[in-house]
Amino acid sequence: MAVKIRLKRMGAKKRPAYRIVVADSRTQRDGRSIEEIGFYDPTTDPVTFKVHEEKAISWLDKGAVPTETVKTLFRRAGVLEKWQSARSARGQSQGNN
């Protein structure tokens, strides 16, 4: 089962808001998701964006692949940097054994 971290569209017509969800890649865009890890509202000024970092890093460790848009949002929030630094720190500590 290929797992993706992607956006799920919510909100009214012409007023999109998105939830950042972890879902099977074969499900529909607005279909069932495994877990909700954040939200994104591009219509507000400034843009509203919140992500649960621990859950996102946990899913990235498990092999979930973020879409390009989610990857951009994660970079903006600093999630990818934290994940990569934690991953390199684990690699170095395992290499010392």
ABEGO torsion letter per residue (X at the ends): XBBBBBBBBBEBBGBBBBBBBBBBAABBAABBBABBAEBBBAABOBBBBBBBAAAAAAAAAAGBBBBAAAAAAAAAAGAAAAAAAAAAAAAAAAAAX
